[in-house]
Each structure stands twice: as structure tokens, then as C-alpha cells.
Amino acid sequence: MAKVSIIVPTINETYEVAPKVTVLIRTIQDIYEKATGDFEVIVVEDGPPYQNFPKYPNLKVIRHPSRIGLKANINYLSKVATGKYLYKTDAHCMFDKGFDEKLQEDMEENWLVTPRFYVLDAEKWKWQDGRFYDYFYLYCPFKYDYLKFKAGGHWPEKTQEKIFTPIDETPQFHGSGWFLSRNFFLNNIGGMSDYHPLSHSQEAPELSLKIWLGPWNGKVMVNKKTWYAHMHKGKQRPMGWIISERQSRATYKYSAEYWMGNKWEKRVHDIDWFIEKFMPMPTWPENWRNIYEKWLNEKNVSNKSA
């Protein structure tokens, strides 16, 4: 098996899942308990507060003096990494035993693969319950007061419909855990965009659409032979990556207009190819093309007026 670089971009992960044990420290511990192959772990703390880590083999901790943002950190960590494969994880996750090797077993160079998704009960450090999600869809961006791909997209109906298919295509994935070739990430899809220095939104739509629409016949896949569990946050469990509502709105709007407007120059497919490929998809009405074409016409008129 090839070496896997497990990259962990993080900031403000100070929530304690046990006395004096932050969720970040517990996540790193879980990686070392569960990974079974040749691997390294690279953590970046995107500005203070910084944490002290136990001494693990092949653990590298990088501390930025000030924030550069999630997407810029993913690009940075990918360049520092030395493995053939990258596994990007949020700093509040639990893993299946041998997840690093299981993901390699059926891997293709032009794939991004995500494991089966569970919700983590962080205080008990186990699954919240037996529910899991294998498929994620892209939200229709025309359902809100401004254009946006809403975060999430859990697709329970598709998960149950294809429960016995061990590896399968999925429109997109949850941004908290994904696996792909480092070379493919850096040299084909070109890493993540970081047009806004504090941007943390739209990680999954960007990667999914680059892989599906690009000139490499790529696929976003779910490997149900392994899993991870992600801690959802809220008032009890504060967020790490925080930007203002104005910045967040601008990020969502920019991303949706960029992809729906077919502005990515490397694409060999337009966005309507992707939508048709996975229809019927939740939130997308049957007349989505009429809505889309109306938006395109209005957008073109607006751009010409400007």
C-alpha cells in the first residue's frame, strides 16, 4: 500500500470532549488508533490559540501566525505532504479501523472518494446512532433570496435505494472527509480556489464539480466498505472556521454564479450536463432548465448593461 498523508486544517478546535481533551486532540488520537498503513499526519493551526500535541511518529504540526483560510490551508498542506494519497479530514472526526488502506483498495487515479458518513456523538466518542449517509446531492441554487449551493445535501433515499452497491458514483460529498491522489489534486484539478482569504465555504461543490466537469473523466465516489463519523456543531459545540455573515453570503453567491455561469475554463462539460446526469435530484424541480435559462438570460443582460 502507498503512503497516505492525512491533512488536518484547523482553528479554534478547543471544545473539550473529555476533561482537558479537546476534540482536535481526540481526533488525532483516533487517527493513530485506526490507521493501519504507511501514513503521516500534518496538522495546521490557522492562527492562535495553539494546542500541545502528544508525541506521535510522523506527526507534523504547523502554526500560522494569522489566518489564511481553510482552502488556502488545504492547498498548503497538500504541497507539504509526502504521500501518494491525501486524506483531508475535519478536526472533529472518528474513523473506521484501517480506513487509510481500505480506501486505497479500489482507488482510481482520477477519483475523489469519500467513506460512508455517520454523525459523531463526540462526548461519548461513538456514532450518534445507526443512521448513515452514502450519497450527497448538490442543492438547487435558485431556491433562496440569493444564488447559493446550500451546505449539506444528505440523500437518505438514494442511500437506501443502493444499499448493496459497495462503491458508487455520488454527485458530491460532505466536505469533512475525502481521499484522492495528491498528484491529481495539485496537478490536474489545481487544488482549491482561495479567492477570498477567509473563505471556508463551498469546499465540496468546488471539488465535486472540478472532478465531474474537467477533462480527465473524473468521478466522485463513495466507498461503503469503510466509514468515518463527523461531529456536528452548534451552540454547545462552537465553530472553528468563522467568517461574518456578509463574507459567507459573498462566498456562496460567488461560488454558485461561477459554476452555474460555466466560468471554469478547464471544463469539458457545462453544469447542465452534471445536473442531467444525476436527475432526479432533490430540490431540483422538473422545470429547472427553464429557471436556469431565465437566470442566464437575465445575467447576460445585466453583464452587458454593466
N, C-alpha and C positions, 0 to 999 in steps of 0.2 A: 504493500500500500504506500501511496505517496504521502508526503508531508502536508499537513493541514495547518494553516495559520488562522487561529481563532482570534478575531479582532473585536475589541470591545470599546467603542466610543462612549464616553460617559461624562456627566457633570451633575453635581448635586445629588448623587445617589446615596444620601445619608439616612434614609429610612431604615430603622432597625427591625429586623425580623426576629431577633432574639436579643437579649441584653448584651449590648456592646458589639453586636454583629450586624453590620449594615447589609442591605440586600446586595450591594455590589460585592462585598467580601464573600457572602454566601454563594453568589453566582460563580465566582472564580473557584471557590472550593468545590462546587458541584462539577465544574468542567474537569478538574483534576481527578475527581472520583469517577467520572463517567467516560472520559475519552480513553481509548484503548490503543490507538495507533501512534504514529510519529507526528507530534504536534508541538506547536508553540502557542503561547497566549500573549497578545500585545494589547495592553490597556492604555488608552489615552484619557487623561483628565483634562477637560477643556476649560482650564482655569480653576481657581480655588473654589471651595475647600478641597484639600487633598487628603487622601487616606493612606494609612500604613498597611501594607500587604504582608501576609506571611511569606516566607521564603519557599518558592516553588521552582523546580527546574524549568528552564526555558520560558520564564515569565519576564516580560519587559514592560515597565511602566513609564509612560511619557507624560510629563506635566507641562501643559502650555501655560504661560503667564497670564494670558487673557483669551477670551473666546474667539474661535474662528468658525464655529458652527458644525452641525452634525455631518452634513455632506462633505464639507472640506476635510473633516477628520477621517471619514471613510476613505477618501482618496489618499490622504496622508498615510494612514495605517496600511493600505494596500501596497504602497510603494516601499514601506519599511519591511513588510512581510517577506519571508523567505520560502514559504511553502508553495507547492504547485497549486493548491486549492486555498480559497478563502472561505471561512465560515464567519459571517458577521452576526453578532448577537447583541441584543439589548442587555443592559447591565442588571436585569431582574428576571432571570430565566433559570429553569431547571431542565435537565437533559436526560435522554434515554442512554442506557449503558451502550457504549460503542457507537454512538451516533456519528462520530467522525469517520469511522470505517464503513458503516452501513451506507452512508451517503455516497461513498465512492464506488460501491459495488456495481451500480447500474448507471454510472455517470457518463455523459457525453460532453465533448468539449464545448459545444455551443448551447448548453443548457444552463439555466439557473434552476436550482432545486430547493424546495422548502420541505421540511419534515411535517408530519401531522401536527396539528396545533391544538393544545389544551390550554385551559386557564389555570394559573398557579394560585393556590392558597399559600401565600408567602409565609405567613406566621406558622403554619403547620408544615410547610415545605413539602407539599404534595398537590396532586390535582385537586382543583376546587370541587369537581365532580367528574362523572364519566363522559360528559359531553366533549366532543372533539369536532374540529373542522378541517377538511381536506382541501376545499375549494373556496376561492375568493373571487368576487367579480368586481368590475370597475363600475362605480356608481354613475348613473346618467347625470351629467353636469348641468342640465337645464332645469332642474327642479328647485332651484334656490333663488334668492334675490340677487345673486351674482353667480357667475360661472365658476363651478368648482367640482373636483372629484372628492366627494366626501370620504373621510378615512374609514377604514373597516372593510365592509363587503363580505362578511361571513356568509357562506352559501350552504346552509344545512340541507336543503332539498337535494342539491347535487351530491353532497357528501353521502347521503343515504342511498341515492339512486345508483351510485357507482362504488358502493362499499367494498366490493370484492375485486376491484381493479387496483393492483398494488402500486403501480406507477402510472401517472396520467397527466395530461395537459390541464392547466388551470389558467384562467385569464390573467390573474395576478396573485399576490400572496400578502401575508401580513409582514410588515417591514421589520419585525423584531427578530427574524431568523432566516438567513438564506445562505446558500452554498453554491460556489461556482469557481471556474478556473481563474486564477489570478491573471494569467495572460489574456484570457478572453475579456475580463473586466477592464484591464488597463489599456490593452492594445486594439481591441475591437470596438466595444461599446464606448470606450473613452472615459470610464469612470462616471462619477456623479457630477451634475452641474452644481455650481455653487455661486449662482449669480447674486444671491443675497448673503452677506456674511453671517447672518444669524439664522438662516433658513434651516428648519428641521422638518418641514412638511413635504409630503408627496414623494417620499423615498420609493415606495412600492410602485406607484403608477409610472414613475420615470423609468425605473429599471425594467419593469414588465414591458412597457411599450418600446423601449430601445431594443429589447431582445426579440419581441414579436415582429416589429416593423423593419428591422435592419436587414442588411444584405448577406446574412450568414445563416439563414434558415433556422434561426434560434427558436427555442421553446422554453417556456416557464412550466416546470413540472412539480408535482407533489409526489414525494416518496413516502408511502404509508407504512413502510417497513420499520420506520423509526419515528420519533416524536420529540417535541420539546413543549414546555409549558411556560407561558408568559404571564407575568403579574400585571393586571390592570391597575391603573392608578385612579386617584380621585382625592377627595378632601382628606381621607385617612392616610393615603399614601401619596405624598406630594410629587409633582412632576419634576423631572430633572431639566429637560430641554424646554425652556420657557422663552417665548417671544411675545411681543404685545399683540393684541387683537388686530391692530392695524397692519402689523407686519405679517401676521398669519394670514389675514384676508388677502393681502397683496400676493403672498406666495401661492395660495390656492388659485387665485384668479390668473396669475401669470402662467402657472402650470397648465390649467385647463385650456386657456386660449392658445398656448403654444402647441399642445398636442392636437386639439380639435381643429386648429388652423393649419395643420400639416407643415409646421415651420422647421422641423428637424431635417436637415439636408442629407443625412445618411440613409434616410428611409427608402425602401423599395416598395413598401405598401403604404397607402394612406390609412387614416384612422377608421374609415368606414369598412375597410377590409377586416380589420380586427373586430369591430362590432358585429359584423355579419357572421364572422367565424364562430362567435360564441352565443349568438342569439338562439332562443330567447334567453335574455339575461335580466335578472331582477332590476327593477326601477326603470328599465328602458321600455317605453311604450311602443306599440306596433307602428305608429306613425313617426318614429324617431327621426327617420330620414327627412321628412317634411320639416320638422322642427329644426333639424341641423342645417338644411339648405336655406331656410329662412334666416337663421343666425349668420350663416356665411354671407348671404347677400347683404344683410344689414351691416356686417363687419366690413365688407368691401366698400360699401357706400361711405361708411364712417371714415375709413382709412383714406379714401380719395378726397373726402372733404377736408381732412386734416392736412 
